[in-house]
Amino acid sequence: MFKLWYHVSNNGDGSVSVYFHKTEDEARAADAALDEGWGEPCYGNIDIQIDKDGKLKFLKETEFHMET
């Protein structure tokens, strides 16, 4: 099992993009680098497990940070 870190970016046209990172520090830094005024900063992680058949199993979201 491993943690997949991400941050979410508002694209300004009603859509969002999710960017994936190897570490919490990378996700936090990428989130902090976003232009202010485009929504709330948010990053987090989910636990992922790879089963014996090579399929990904997404477990519950374990951590999510959102500043308002």
PyMOL commands that set and color helices and strands:
alter all, ss='L'
color gray80, all
select helices_A, chain A and resi 24-32
alter helices_A, ss='H'
color red, helices_A
select strands_A, chain A and resi 2-10+16-21+42-50+56-66
alter strands_A, ss='S'
color yellow, strands_A
deselect
rebuild
show_as cartoon
